[in-house]
Amino acid sequence: MSKARTIYVCTECGAQASKWAGQCGDCGAWNTLQETVPASMPGKSGAKFTGYSGVAAGEVRALADVDATVELRQSCGTGELDRVLGGGLVQGSVTLIGGDPGIGKSTLLLQVLAELATRGRTLYVSGEESPQQISLRAQRLGLARDRLRLLPEINVERILATAEVEQPQAMVIDSIQTVFTERLQSAPGSVAQVRESAAQLVRYAKATGAALFLVGHVTKEGAIAGPRVLEHMVDTVLYFEGDPSGRLRVLRAVKNRYGPVNELGVFAMTEHGLREVSNPSAIFLSRHDAPVAGSVIMVTREGTRPLLVEIQALVDDCHGGHPRRVTLGLEQNRLAMLLAVLHRHGGVAMYDQDVYVNAVGGVRINETAADLAVLLAALSSFRDRPLPTDLVVFGEVGLAGEIRPVPNGEERLREAAKHGFKQAIVPRANQPRRGSRVEGLEVRGVTRLSEVMEGV
């Protein structure tokens, strides 16, 4: 077949060129020309005259005439993945899954396809691993291999031609960075190849109703490799988090057109693959035998689920010229700000101390409800005074030393009471209202940082 004509478009100003050059001739930017395929205009045959290049007008509909019924979903066989997807897999949806090498992306999708294969046709397209490697993994995981359909291919035109014959209800592309299209001359993995290959696969999924999973490589910064437009083209973007050498894996939704974002799914890596963790709060809590200085339990909220997480802090004398501020699972700049608030409004100076803060279990906390827990953990370690083991705290700390409320306060308190906690320090606005007292939990509401520091 004849090659399609290619052009080079500047990503800065949009200028087009017939061949690649190091510098854009219009705006002068360097290394911004990217190979692409020009969009073809529809022909005039069969088109009604509209006064604009012979193109027929599109059909315009009133929004009230569009069917707004809830989309049909099917379970993936894993409750945690269904939660992250917003309740299940939607027909015609395109899901992009990224994560570090060895985190479990291929393992999870192979388990999902094995479950979906019992209800319909599926297709696993492998561009990195050989059929023998995938078969050995399925055997090790104890999956039924008789209905799993496998295609080792990286040419997107051949993949789509095979899919037209197989007509799968669910398909996995592992990975999108290895796939290429014959319409472009660049190597697989380049920006243009990833964008054009993904565009063809997305069009196929929308036209046929097949659910499509795309596996994406990540850069050393943690972002999905390739063009940023890749995340805009798909319906759902999921990120696998966690230490590949550990057991826990966290699947986080950062974009979802069919459900809430920032939803969290927790898995445990075992000899038989990924197993869902239905009660992740029990995993993230250490439950020390005796009270330990620098340890505080907080209630965070990921998506629609509250989670109990242990925040640990270690404050030690600085033996160098610059004290260190190290965080794992929390924002480092926010730790420096909170320590400044503690100095200004609490009278406790840690400018000559190294401060290390860690969210136990490898979970990453993005909300400000962890502010109060971080300050109490650092203060407990600095004074070497353990806090009660049945205490739970949460709340946002402002620059003026005020304790601000956080969303869903009563739901967080009920989660803490369910796990046996007896005391809680929360913003006063998050105290349960009259008539809605949380059974078995003594709640103390505070408005200023000075009130929290009494007795710590």
N, C-alpha and C positions, 0 to 999 in steps of 0.2 A: 504494500500500500504506500501511497505517496505521503511524504512528510508534510505536516501542516506548516504553513509559514509562521515564523516566530518573529517577535519584535522585542525590544528592550525598553522598559519603562522606568523612568526615574522615580524612586520612592519619595523624593523630597518635593518635586514640583510637578510630576506627572508627565514630563516631556517624553516623547517617543523617539527611538532611534532604530535604524535597521540593523545595526551591528553593535557589539559591546565595546565600550570604551571605559577607561579608568575614571574619567571626569565627565559629568553631564555638561553638554554644550550650552544649555539654557541657564541653569542656576549656578553652575560651577562646583557642585558638590561632588565629592570623591566617593567612588565605590558604591554608588546608589542605583546603578542600572541593573535591573533584574529581568531575566528572560520570562516571557509570557506569550500566550497565544492570543492573537487579536480576536475580539468577539465578532462573529459573522452576523451580518444583517439579514433578516428574512427576505426572501425573494418576493417579487410582485405577483407571481402566479397565484391565482385564487384569492388574492387579497382585495378587499374593497378599498376604493379610493377615499382617502381621508384628508388629502392635502399635505401630508408629511411623509415624503419619501416612499409613498405607496404602502405604508405599514398599516395593517388593520388595527382598529382601536380595541383595547381590552375590555372585558366585561366588568362593569362596576355594580356592586351589590350593596344594599343597605345592611348595616351591621346586625340589625334585628332579624334579617332573613337568614343569617348564618347559623347553622346548627351548633348550639353551645352545650350539648350534652357532654357529660364527663367521659374522658377517653377511657377505653378498655385497657386494663392492665393484666399482666400475668406474672405470677410469682417466679423468681429466679431460683427458688429452692433454698435461699439463704435469707433469713429474716433481717439481718443487718444490712445486706445489700439492698433489699427491698425498701428499707427505711431510708437509706441514703438516696435512692432513686425517686423517693416521694410516694412510695406505696407499691411499686412493682415496675415491670418493664412495659413500655408503651410501644405499640406497633409503629414502625417507621421512624423511631427515635434513633439518634446518633449520639453515642456516649464515648467520650475520650477519657482514657485512664492513663495517668502518668505516675511516675515514682522512681526511686533509685533502683539501680540494678540489683536483682536478687531479692527485692522486697516482697514479691509474690503476685505480680500482675498476671503473668501467664498461668500460674497455678489456679488463681481464683477464676479466671475466665474459662479454663478447661473444666473446672468443676461446674460452672454455670451451664456450659454447653452440654455437659453430660446429663444434667438434670432436664434441660430443655429438650434434649434429643428424645426423651421418653414421651414427649407430647407432640413433637413435630420434627420437621427436617431442619438440620443445622449444618453449618460449614465453618471449619476452622482453617483460615488461610495463614500459613506460616512462611515468613520471609527470612527468618533467622535460624530456626532450628530445623534439623532433618526430621523426616517422619519417624525414624527409629527413636530419636530423643523424646519426641512427644508421646510415642507409644509406651516407652519405658516409664515416663512420668505418670501416665494414666494408669499403668499397671501398679506402680508404687503407691499411688493414691487410692487404689482399689476401685477405680471407676469402670463401668461397663463400656467396653470399647467397640462392641458390635454395631452400634448406631452412630458412633462419632465419625463424621465425614471430614477428611483432611485433604487440603490442597497446598502443596509446596510451590508457591508461585509469587513473583514480585512484579510482574507486568500487569498493570491495572486493567488493560483491555482484555487480557486473557482471564483475569479474575472475574470481570463482569460477564464475559461470555460464558464462563463456567457457572456463574450464579444464575444466569438466565436458564440454563439447563436444569440445575439442581433445585432452583426455587426455594432457597432456605427461608425459614421464618426468623432465624437469628444467625448472624455471621460475625466472626471475629477476624480482624486484620492485625497481625502481630509481626512487625509493627509498621506504622504509617511512614516512618523514616526510611524503610527499606523498599517501599513501593515506588515505581516510576511509570511514567506514561511515554509512549512513543511519540507523542506530539511535541515533546521538548527534547533538546539535545543535551541538557545538563545532567550531571550525575545524580543517582538516587540520594535523597537526603538533603539536597539543596532546597533553598527557599521556594523556588518556582516549582520544583517537582512535588514537594510536599503539598503546596497550595493547590495545584492542578489535580493531583491524584485524589486528594481529599474532596475536592469539589465534585469530581465524577462519582465517587463513592456515596457522597451525601445525596446527589441527585438520584442515584439508583435506589437508595433507602426510601426516599420520599415518594418515588414513583411506584415502588412495589409494596411498600408497607413492611419491609423486613427490618427488624431491629439490628442495628449495627454497632459493634464495639471496636474502637480504634485504640491500640496500645501506642503510647507516645514515649519517646526517650526524653530524659530531662538533662539540663545542663548542670554544671557544677554549682550554679547558684540555686538550683531547685526548680527552675521554670521549664516548661515543656519546650524542647528544642524545635526550631523551625519558625515560621512566621506567626506573629501574634494573631493574625486573621484566622488561624486554624481554630483557636478557641471560640472565635465569634461564629464560625460556620456550624459548629456542632450544637446539639441541644443541651448536653450535660457534660460537665468537666469534673472529674474525680481525681483526687490526689491520694496516693498511698504514702503514709508517714510512719515513722518508727525506725528503730535500729535494726538493720538486717540481721545482726548477730543475736538479737533478742527474740522473745516469743511474741510480744504484742505487736499488732499491726492496726493502724488507725486509717480508715478510709473516710475522707472528707470531701463533701460536695462544695465546690466554689462557684458553680453555675448550674442552674437547673430550670429549664423552661416548664417542667411538669411538676415541680414541687419546691419546697423551701430550700434555700441555700444554707451553707454552714451546718448541714446535717452531718452527723457523725455515726460511723459504724466501727465496731471494735471486733477484731479477730485475733485468734491465737494460732500461731504456726505450730503444727504438730507433725508427726511422722506420716499422717494420713491427710496432709493438706491443711488448708485454713478452716478453722472451726469458729463459729460465731460465739461471742461472749455476750450472753443475755443480760448479765448484771455487771457492767464494767466498773461500777463504784467499788465493788469488793476487790477488784484487781488493783486499782490505783491507791488503795489504802494499805499502809504497812502494818498497822495495829501493833505498836511497840508493846513489849511486856511491861515496861515501866515508862513514866513520863520522860521525854527527851527534849532538851533545850533546842530551839530552832525549828521545831516541827509544828505546823498548824494545818488544820483541815478546813478547806473551803468548798463551797458549792458553786460550780460553774454550770453554764447552760450552753449546750451545743445543739443547735437546731431546735427540736421539740423535746429534748430530754435533758433533765438535770443530772449532773455527775458530781460525785464527791471525789476531790483530788487533794492529795497531801502536798503542801508547799513546804520545802525544806530550805533553810538558810544557814550559812556558815559565815561568821564574822571573825576575822583574825587580824592580828597586828600586821601592818604593811612593812615589809623589810626592804622595799625599794623606794624609788623616788616618787612613783605615781601609784596610788591605790587602785586595785583592780575592781571592776564591776562586771561580773560574769553571770549570765542567765542562761538557763536551758529550759525551753518551753515558754518563756516569757520575753517581753520586749526589753532590751537592755537600756535603751534611753529612758524608758519609764521608771526603771529602777533608780537611775541617777536622779530623776525628778522627785521620786518619793523620798529618797534619803535627804534631799534638800528641804522638803516639807517637814520631815522629822526633826531636822536641825532647827529650822526657823520657828516652828509652832510647837515642838515637843521638847526642845532644849537638849536633844541628844545628838552629839556630833560624831560622825563616823568618817571624817575626811582623812584620817590617818589609819583607816582600817580597810582591809580587803573584804569585799562582800560577794558571796557566791549564793545564788538562788536557783533552785531546781524544782520543776514540777515532776513529781514521781510518776513513773510509768511511761515516760516518753510522750505524754499528751502535750499538745501546744494550746495555750490559752491566749485568746485574742481580745477578750473583753476586759473592761476596767473593774469588774467585780473582784478581781484578785488583788487590788491595791491594798485593802485592809489586811488581808492575809500575809502579803509580802512584808508589810511594815511590822506586824506582830511577830512574824518568824524571825526577822532580822533583829528586832529588839530583844526577843527571847534568847537568841544566840549571843548577842552582845553582853547581856546581863547574866547569862548562864542560869536563867530561871525557866524551867519547863512550864508549859501551859497545861491545863487539864486535858486529859485524853478524851473526855466526852464533850469538848468544846468545838463548835463550828462557827466560822466567821465568813462574812462577805460584805462588800461595800466599796464604793468608789471614793477616793480621797482627792479633794480639790487642792489647788495651790494656796488657798486661804486657810487650809487646815480643816475645812468642813467635810463631813461624811455624807456623801450623796447617795440617794437610793438607786437601785438597779432593777431592771424588769423582772417580773415573775418572782417576787420575793416569797410569797406564801408557798408557791410550788417548791422552791428550794428548801424551805423549812420543813415541809412535809417529807421530802426526800431524806433530809438529815434525821428526822425523827424515826423514819422507817428503818434506818441503820443503827439505831440505838443511842444516838447522841442526846444529851440531857440539857446542854447549855448552848446558847447562840448569842453572838454579838453582831448586830445588823444595824443599818441605818434606821433611824426612828420612823421614817416614812414607810419602811418595809415591815414594820411590826404588824402582826395580824390584827385585823379590825375586831371590834367588839362582836362577840358571837361566833367568831371563826378561830378560836384559840387552837393551836396545834397541840394535840394530846401528848403529854410526857416531855415537852420541851419548854424550858424556861428561856424566854426571849428577852434580851436586853437591848433597847434601842438607844443609839447615840447620835449626836449631831456634830460633835467636835472631836478632833484627834486627842485633845487633852483628857476627855472622858474615857477614851479607850485605854490610855496609858496608866490609868489608876489600877494598881494591883499587878502590873506586868513588870 
